[in-house]
Amino acid sequence: MRRGDPWQGALQGSTGPAGETLPEPALQPLGQEKLRTRLRAAPAVELGQGGRSCDLVTSPRPECSRATNEGEDQLRDSTKTHSTLLGKPLLSQDIHPQERMNSKRKKLVLTSFVLSLMLLGHYFRNRQTGELQLSEWFNPRKRPDVITITDWLAPIIWEGTYNRQVLEKYHQRQNVTVGLAVCAVGRFAEEYVDAFIHSANKHFMTGHNVIFYIMADTSINLPEVKPDPLRTFKIYTISPERWWYDPNLVRMKTLGEHIILHIQNEVEFLFSMTMSQIFHSDFGVETLGESVAQLHAWWYFKNTKNYPYERRPQSAACIPFGQGDFYYDGSILGGTPQEVLKLIEEYIKGVIHDNKNKLNSTFESHLNKYFFLNKPTKLLSPEYNWDLMLRLPPQIKFVKIAQHSERSL
């Protein structure tokens, strides 16, 4: 991408980066083979070759016949001196037992010291490349006024619970690239697009490599942004006719197609957001995780019994009465590209199932059913997606993202 042109190319038609024509949104599964999970091999300790221990060699004594006792002593002393000068091994019986014991002990201590150094190096290499432990950056006791840990021990990220410095240092060392996918289409897209892109460019993953995936219809005029070597913008078009079929279905299906085509090879983490939002403060690396769900701002403070889950047993999105954990917002979801793709595929299967039963469950209903069966590994508090039309409760310390309400338009 050229520095002077942050938008990567012109609008690329209804194609992917390689020019492939994206299929129409027929209600069929993506047909993607199960992605292979990338395994990170732990650093191996390479053990070097140790020194060989060489036993003392016993050589025969010189025969000295017809010698007096004094002559034998002189001959023995002369032989020992001569053997040492020639570099030959001494007779084993001429070394004191205590000296042999000290020599073996020294070898043992030296071997143990070298092995300890190798294991210590292995430990620190693992610390540098291994996964960051939750206790190293997350402290749930900092916010006793809210729920900070789920029943399945996943962290709920609130302001004050995380150590940003530790996380920044770790992810800078990992040199991660994060993707942000958004659809700039629909009724209010023209009003939202400028504020969303400018605010995201300022607050989303500041200081890290970011690729913005903008899926827009041909009527949208995208704003100009200041060039940044850490920011890349990729634009893809969606025809208006395709979009009006079902906005959420088309958004998820299109994102799934792009994940398969190229996104899974370009980023380590991926977020999908709706355009009707504006960033107010940093949306940083504390949000990164394998599977990330957003708590709903309105329903978080309501009784669990009143959550608007899909209750019809015939629906694939059904959560029976008396069950359920939280109510999740469909405006933000994230994780690794593989986990996001898995969510999309299950959502499409649910839509196909409901269509066969002449049901029309909402995207959020299917999303909540998915996270009910597949628990997210990290949850974002309502601070990360607050509706400005709601009264701000004392639990909300900072609003990270504000959601525009259609009532205000």
N, C-alpha and C positions, 0 to 999 in steps of 0.2 A: 504494500500500500504506500502511496506517495505521501510525504509529510504534508504537502499543501492541500491534500484532498482527503479528509478523514473518512468520507463516505467511500466505501470500496466499490468503485465502478458505478455505472448508471443503474437505474432500476432494471433488474435482470429478467423481466417477464415472468411467466409462471414456470420458472426453471430453478434448478439447484445450481450450486457453484460450477459444476462441470457441464451445465447446459441441458441436464436431463429435464424432460417435461414431467411435472408433478401430476399424478393421477387425480381424477375427479373424486370427490368424497363419497364413493359408494360405501354403503354400510357393510364393509367387510373388514376382517382383522388385517392388521398390517402384514401378516405373513412372514414376519422376521424370525429367522432361526434364533434360538436362545443365545444371547451373547455370552461369550466366555468371560468368566471373571478373571480380571488380571490379578495374578498373584505376585506379591512382592517377596522376592527371596531374601531371607535374612542373611546378613554378611557372614561368611564362613571364616572361621579361624584357620589360617593356614599355618600348620605346624611345620617348622623347619626341621632339618635333620639334626639330631643331637650328636654330640661327640661320642665316639666309641670309647668304652672303658677297656683298658688293656691290662690284663692281669700280669703280674710280675712273672717272668719266665725263669724257671729254675734250671740252671745249667750244672753239669757235673763238676765236682771239685777236681782239681789236678791231683793226680796220684804222686805221692812223694814217698817212695820207699827208702828204707835205710836212713831215716832222718831222726834226729833226737827230738824230744818234745819241744825244745826251744826252736829247733829248725822248722818244725811244722808250723809253729806260731808265726815265725817270720815269713814262711812261704805263703800262709793264708793272708797275712797283711799285704804282702806284695801282690798277690793275685787280685785281691779286692781293689787295690789302688790301680793296678793295670787295667782291670775290667772297666772301672769308672772312667778312666782317661780315654779308653777306646769307644766310649758311648754305649757299652753293652749293659744289659739289665743286671741289676745286682741279684744276688741270691736271696730268695724269699726268706730263708731262715736267718739272714743277716739283718732284716728290718725288724725293729722292735714292734710287738703287737699293738702297743699304744699308738705308734706312729701310723700304722695301717688303719686303725680305727679313726683317727683324726682325718686322714686322707679321704676315706669313704664319706665321713660326715660332711666335709667341705664340699665334695661333689654333690651330695644330696641337697645341701642348702642352696648351692648354685643352681641346680636344676629346678628346685622349687621356686626360686626367685624369678628365673626366666619364664617359667610357666605362668606365674602370677602376673607378670608384665603383659604377656600375650592375652590372658583372660581379661585384664583390665582394659587393654586396647579394644578387644572385642565388645566389651560392655559399653564403652563410650561411643564406638561406631554405631552400635544399636540405638543408643540414646539420640544420636544425631539423625538417623534415618528412620527410626521407628515411629509409631503413632504416639501422639501427645496424650498423656493420661488426663482424665477428666479432673482429678484432684489438683492438677498442676495449674489449671486456669479457671476453674469454676468453684465458687463458694456459695452454696445455697443459703447459708446462715446469714448472709448479708441482707436478705430480704425476707424477714419473718412475716411480713404482712401479706404475702402472696404465696401461691403454690409454685415451688421451684423444681420439684422432682415428681415425675409421674410414678404410677404404680409399677411400671416396668423399668424404672430407674433411668429414664431419659431426662436430660436437663431441659428446663423451660427457661429461656433466655430473657431475663429482665435487666434493666439498667442497674449496675452495681454488683451483679453476680459474677461477672467475668473479668479476667485480667487481660486487657487489650494488648499490653506490651508483650506478654508471654506468647500470645497467639500471633501477633505480628512477626515476632522473631522466628517462630516456628514456620509459618507459611512463607515468609520471605526466603528462608533456607530451602523450602520445598519448591520454590519458584512456580507456584500454582497459577493456572489461568482459569478464570471464571467466566462463564457465559450468562448473558441476560437476554432472554427471548421475550418479545412483546409484539402484539398485533395492533397495528395502527389502522383499524378499519371499523366501520360501523357508524352509528348515528352521531356520537359526540367526539369522534377521533380527531377531527380538525381542531376542536377546542382544547384537547388534552395534549396533543403531540409535542408542542413546543415546551411546555412546562415539564412534561415527563422527561424528555430527552436531555434538556439542559440540567435539570436537577439530578438525574441519574448520573450524568457525566461528572457532576461535581461531588456526589456523595457515595456512589456505589463502588465499594472495594477500592477506595483511594490508595494509590501506591502499589497496586497489583495489576497484573495483566488482565485485561477485560476485553471480551468480544461481545458487541451488541448485535443481536440478530433481530432486525426490524422486518416484520412481515406486514406489508401495507397494500392497500388498493391503489389503483392508478390515480385516484383523485386527490391523494394526500400530498401536500407540499412539506417535505421534511426540512427542518431548520439546519442552518450551518452551525458547526461547532468548531472550537479551537483545536488545531492539530495537537496530538499527544502521542508519543511513541508507545505508551502503555495502553492506548485505547484504539480499538479497531471496530468499524461499523460495517456491517454487511446487510444489504437490502434485498428483500425478495418480495415479489408481488403476488397478491391473491385477487382474482377477479371478483368484482362485486356480486356477480350472480352466484358464484360459489359460496361467498360468505353468508348470504342471506338464507342459505339452506338450513343451517343451524350454527349460530356463532361459536358456541363452546365446542361443539363437535369438530367443526372445521379448524378451529384454533389448535386443538389438541392433536388432531390427525395430521395437520400440516407440520406441527412441531415434531411429531414422531417420525415423519418422513425425513426431515432434515437431520434429526439425531442419527438415523441409520445411514444417511448419505455422507455426512461429514462431521457433525458436531461431536460425536463420540470420540473422534480422533483429534479434536482441537482443544477441548477443555477438560479439566478434572472435575469441575462442579458446574451445575447449570441451574439457573432460576427461570421460572416462567411467571410473568406478571401481566396484569391487565393494565391498559393505558390510563385508566381513570384514577391515577394516583400521582402524588408529587412528593419527592424526597425532601424532608426537612432537616435531617442530620445524618450522620454517618451510618451507613448500612454496611458493616464491616465483616471481617473474617470470623467473628464470633457466631455468625449465622451458618457457616459451612458445616456440612455433615453428609452422611450417606443418604439419609432420607429426612427431609425437613418439611414440617407442616406449620401453617399459620393459624393461631387461635383467633376465632372470630371476636371482633371488638364488642359487638352487641351481646352475643349469647354467652360470652365468658362469665358475665356477672349475673346470669340467670340460673334458675333451678334446672338441674339436669333433666327432670321429668318433662320440661317444656321444650326441649330441643326439637327443632323441626326436621327430625329424621324421616326418611321414607318408611312408612309403617305397613304398606300393603305387602302381604306375604308373597304375592305373585311377582313382585319386582326384584330384580337382581340387586338393587340398592337397599333392600329392606334391612332395618335394624329393629328387632322386636322391642316392645315396651319393656322397660326395666334393664335394658342393656345400653352400652355406649360409654365412651370415656369423656371426650370433649366434642365441641362443635367446631369444625375447621372451616376456614375461609378459603374459597377458591381463587381469590385474587392473587395469592402468592403461594407457590410451591417450589420445592427445590430438592437438590441432592446430587448424586453422581448421574451422568447421562444415562447409565444403565438402569438405575432405579426410577428415574423419571420416565424412561421408555416403558418400563414394566407397569407403572401406574397407568400410562396412556393406553396400553394394550388391554388392561383389565377394564378400563372405563369403556373402551369401544365394544368389548365383549358384552358388557352390561347393557349398553344401548341397543345392541343387536337383539339381546334376550328380551328386553322390554318392548321393542318394536314388534317382535313376534307375538307378544301377549297384549299388544295394543295399549301399552303404557308409555308415559312420557315423563320419566323422573328427571329431576334437575341435575346439572353437572355437580353441584355441591353435595347432593344426596349420594351420588356414586363416589365422589371423593371421600366423604365421611365413611362410607361402607368400606372403601379400600383401606383407609387408615385404621378402621376398627379391626380388620383382619390382619393387616400388615403394619404393626406399630411403628410410627416414625422414630428415628433415633435422636431427633432434636426438634423441639417445639419453640416457636417464636411467640413471645407475649403479644398482647394487643397493642403494645407500644409500636410495633413494627407495621401496623396497618390500622390506624385509628380513623374513625369517621368524625369529621369536624362538626357534624350536626349534633353529635352526642355531647352531653355534659362531661367534662373531664374529671374523672374520679381521682382521689388522692393517690391511688396505686400507680397511676401513670405519671412517671417522673419526666420522661422525655418522649415526644412523639417523633419516631424515626421516619415514618411515611404517613401522610394524610390521604385518606380516601375521599375523593369527591363524591358527594351525594347527588343523585339525579334530582333531588328535591330543590337543590340550590341553583339549578340551571333554568 
